[in-house]
Amino acid sequence: MNMLDELSVQNIFIQQIDDVCFKDLNIRLDILRLDKIHPVVSGNKWFKLKYYLQQAIEDNYTSIATFGGAFSNHILATAYACKKQNIPCTGFIRGEEPKHYSQTLSDAQALNTQLRFLSRAAYSNRQNIIHENASVFFIPEGGYGKPGAKGAAEILNLVTNLSNYNYIICAAGTATMLAGIANASMQHQQCIGISVMKNNFRLENEMLSLVNDKSKDRIKILHDYHFGGYAKHTQQLIDFMNKTWLKHSLPLDFVYTAKALYAVYNLLENNYFTSGSNIMFIHSGGLQGNRSLNKEALLY
Ligand SMILES: *Cc1c(COP(=O)(O)O)cnc(C)c1O
């Protein structure tokens, strides 16, 4: 895999999931394979970054910085985008400098992103860093914010026959993607985000501040599918990922998309969806994060 491969929107496709549990209830599940956009910079991060980058360039900033953890898809996507645009980039990483860098950090460094490690305390006071570096264009952690939501709204442009779906479901970290998707969705559509954090109940308000009034009552966040918390997993989740791979050749990441797709199956079992429903599930990528698992864990 070459980090500087071009992003290829034309590789994105919609995969129908052929499973008896859906067929029996006359429910259709389709997956938007955003993970196909790039082997490393996969998924939604590219969409969320687009308008931040545009703003940085328009406002003549000569460097960009952002924040994230040691396995962050956002850090890597930002590193890639800045490399492509020839803009120097700094990644402020949560936690002390590790002896051995994660592959995510090594990749970001190979893309010329400068890594700076912050203690947990300094990380939570990251507003200070932003104030001290006024000449740097800062992208919020995870791309959270209105420009991020504006970019994420464009994800739905890739859905042919968008009006056929009555549910749109995706994973939610900062819920920026969910907000963007809700803003671009149609009046008959319910948008559901599966929170990947444990008891992160601030998320609703953070999301609502990015959502248009006309979409606010069609959007919902579910909190029961975190599998122990952010970037935590159980054997049950790994088994689900392997089963999904064997059955549908669909690779999932354990931080976001596996939890969200598991939720879809669980909701189905609990008769959450009315018969005749058409569900669009956004595969938001993030597969590079699986490199933090044991090599034997996954069959792919
Ligand atoms: C970052 C990320 C998300 C969450 O996006 P938010 O806009 O922060 O909710 C979902 N899926 C993947 C694969 C991600 O990398």
The ligand as a MOL file (V3000), in Angstrom:
LIG
                    3D

  0  0  0     0  0            999 V3000
M  V30 BEGIN CTAB
M  V30 COUNTS 15 15 0 0 0
M  V30 BEGIN ATOM
M  V30 1 C -13.6790 9.4400 12.7980 0
M  V30 2 C -14.4910 8.3000 12.3640 0
M  V30 3 C -15.8640 8.2280 12.6240 0
M  V30 4 C -16.5950 9.2500 13.4510 0
M  V30 5 O -16.8220 10.4390 12.7760 0
M  V30 6 P -17.3900 11.6600 13.6200 0
M  V30 7 O -17.6750 12.6710 12.5880 0
M  V30 8 O -16.3010 12.0990 14.5530 0
M  V30 9 O -18.5690 11.1970 14.3480 0
M  V30 10 C -16.5690 7.1460 12.1610 0
M  V30 11 N -15.9560 6.1740 11.4660 0
M  V30 12 C -14.6440 6.1930 11.2140 0
M  V30 13 C -14.0430 5.0720 10.4850 0
M  V30 14 C -13.8670 7.2600 11.6480 0
M  V30 15 O -12.5470 7.2540 11.4000 0
M  V30 END ATOM
M  V30 BEGIN BOND
M  V30 1 1 1 2
M  V30 2 1 2 3
M  V30 3 2 2 14
M  V30 4 1 3 4
M  V30 5 2 3 10
M  V30 6 1 4 5
M  V30 7 1 5 6
M  V30 8 2 6 7
M  V30 9 1 6 8
M  V30 10 1 6 9
M  V30 11 1 10 11
M  V30 12 2 11 12
M  V30 13 1 12 13
M  V30 14 1 12 14
M  V30 15 1 14 15
M  V30 END BOND
M  V30 END CTAB
M  END
